[in-house]
Amino acid sequence: MRSQLRIVLVTLLFAGVWTLAGRVSETVRGWELFRVRDVEVRGLDLARRAEIVERLRLTPQSSVWEDPETWIGRLEGHPMIKEVRVGRRVPGTLVIEVVERRPVALAPTPTLEPVDAEGKRLPVDPAERPLDLPVLEVFKPVPGAGLLPTRGRALAAEVGRLRDADIEFFQMVSEVSWMDSTTVVARWTDPGVDFLFFRGTPPHRLRQGLSVLADALSRDLEPSPRTIDLRFADQVVVRRTR
């Protein structure tokens, strides 16, 4: 028993050295000891583990010492995978670490379909996985295309930036559209207010708009504010009509 253990340990040591040198022995790859017996997948939320494992196309002869770039290439083709790393835990486990594409909005295509910040259409069924996300302006994607049209991608990128800039503001937004080529309209439903701001508006301007809205609502004047315009330098314009 000790002799077998010693052989395994020595083999693993040499296998590690060969790996660093970029040349794992074909003999070692063929050893049954290093056949893939388990796949550990980390980082999944929306994608399914079974889909990831299926894309690896493992065979009974697959070894943990095979070139991981082959598996990485197969997994990068999954529409939900943005980044992936493949490691191993010897003797027989592959360790897959993924970064998923995150939905930032729902695009009517014509049914509501999740998209990420790059405008990539994601195969997530909102009926199965409820997503509390803003709806983008209507765009007509090319049939079969995995990406929204150019203006749709630009708007999705702005929504992704908005989420990263101020998550509390983002969570209040129900619809996002273009007013013109540079002006974004972010619509709230409760209260019913449109925020107008230039593409790339920094977080502190959003917070200024929130403070002004809170102050205007506290005055209890009629009609209530309908538009908060952040497009003017050092000013926040409140309009009581859209």
N, C-alpha and C positions, 0 to 999 in steps of 0.2 A: 504493500500500500504506500509506504513512504517512498519507495523507488518510483512508483507511478506519479506521485505528487511532485517529486523532484524533476521528473521529465517534463511535466506540464509547466512548472515554474521556469525552468530553463528555456523551454520553447517560447513561453510568453515573453521572456526577456529578449531573446533573439528576434522574435517577431516585432517587438517594439523598435528595436534597433533597425531592422530592415525597413520598417515603415518610415522612420525618420529619414532613412537614406533613399526612400522612394522606390524600393524594390523588395516587396514581400515575396518570399519564395513560393513558387507555384506548388511545391510539395506541401508547404504549410497550408496554403489555401485549400488544398484538397483533403485535408484531414477532417475526419468526421467530427472531431472534438469542436471545430470552429464553424460547423454548419449553423445557419441562422435558425434558432428555435423560438425566439420571441422578439417582438417589436414593441418598444416603448415609445409612445408618441406624446410629446409635451407641447403645451401652448394651444391646444384646440379648444374652441368654444362653439363656433358655428359649423365648421366642417366636421365630417364624420370620420372616426378612426378607420372604419372599414374601407373607406374610399382611399385613404392614405396608404394603407397596407396593400390594397389592390394595385395601386400605381407603381409600387416597388417591383412588381412582377417577380417575386421570389420563387425559386424552384427548390426542390429537396436538396439540391447540390449547392445552393447559395452559401457563400462563406462570409463571415464578418470582415474578412481581410480583402474583399473585393474593392475595386476603385469606387469610392463614394460619389464621385462626380456623375457616374451613370445614374445612380438613384436620385441625386439632386436634380439632374436634368428632367427626370420623369416627374418629380414632385412639383417642380416649378411650372409645369404645364397645368396644374390644378387651378381652376379659376379663383379659389379662395386663398391660395397661398401666395404671400408676398415675398417672404424670405424663408430659407430652410437650411439647416445644418444636419449633417448625418455623422454620428459618432458610433462608437461601439463599447460594449461592456463585455469583455471576454469572460467565458469562452464563446457564448452563443447568442448575445442580445444586441440588436441594433437599437440605437437611441436617436430618434428623430425629433428635432426641435424646430418648430415652425412659428412664424409670425404671420397671423392671418390678416387678410384685407378686412378693414373695418367699415361697415356701412355708415355713411354720414347723412344720407338723404334717400328719399323715395322719388323715383322718376316715373311719370306716367308714360308707358311705352307700348300700348296705351294702359295696360294694367299697372298698378303701382309696383315698381321693381327696385330693390335696394341697389345703390351705387356707392362706390368708395370715393375718396378725395381725388382720384385720378379719372373719375368718370367711368370706371369699369363696372359693367353690370354684373351683379353677384347672384349666384344661384341660391338665394335664401328665400324660402316661402314665408311671407309675412303672416300667412294664416297659421303656420306651424310655429314660427318664432316671432311673436309680436315685437315690432320695432317702433319705438316712440321717436320718430325722426321727422324733420320738416319735408314738405313736398316741394320739389323743384318746379320751376316754370316748365310748361309743356314743350317738349322737343320731339321731333320725329326722327328716331334713330334709323340708320340704314338697316334693312332686314338682315338678320344674322350677324350683325356687327357686335363685337363685345364691348365697344366703347360708345359713349354718347357723342353726338356731333361736337364740333369745336366749342361753340358757345355753351353747350351743356357741360363740357369738361371744365371750362373756366369757372362756371358757376359752382360746380361740385367742389372744385379746389377752394373757392372762397368759403363755402360752407364748412369744409374741413378746417380751414384756417380759423374760422369763427368758433368752431368747437374747441380748438386748442387755445384760442385767445381768452375765451370767457365761457366756461361750461354752463354757468347759471343763466347767462343771456341766451346761449344756444338752446337750452332746454325749454325756453319759453316760445321759441320760434315755431310757427306752424307752416309757413310757406316762404319760399325765397325765389325772387325773380330779378331780372334786369329791368331797370327803368330806361337806361340807355347803355352805351358801351362801357361806361365807367361807374355807373351808379347802381348799387344793390338795394333792393327793397326786401327787408326782413319783416314779415307780418306776424304780429302776435294776435291771439284770439281772446285772451283774458288777461288784461284788458285788450280791447280791439284797437291796436295801435300799429302803424307802419313806421319802421325805422328806415331812414334814408341815409346811406353813407357810401363813400367812395371805396372802391376795391382796395383792400389792404389797410383799411382804417385801423389804427392801433387800439389795444384794449382800453387805454385810459379814456379814449373818446367815447367808447361804448358805455363805460361807467359814468361819464359825465351825462350822457343821454339818459341813463337810468335815474340818476339823481334829479335831473330836471323833470322827468316824468313823474317821479314820486312827489315832488313838490307841487306840480300842477294838479295832480289828483287830490292832494291833501286840501287844496283850496275849494274843492267841491263846487266848481263852477260848471255851468251848462253852456254849450255842450262839452262833453269830456274831450280831452286831447285825442286827435286822430292821427297826427303825424309828428314824429320827432326827427328833425332834419339836422344831420351832423356834417353837412358838406361845407359849412362856412367856418373859416379859421377863427378859433377862440370864441365861437358862438354856438348855441344850441337853439334852434328855431322850433317853437311849438305852434302847430296849426290845429285848429279845432274842426277842420274839414279835411277830407282826403283830397 
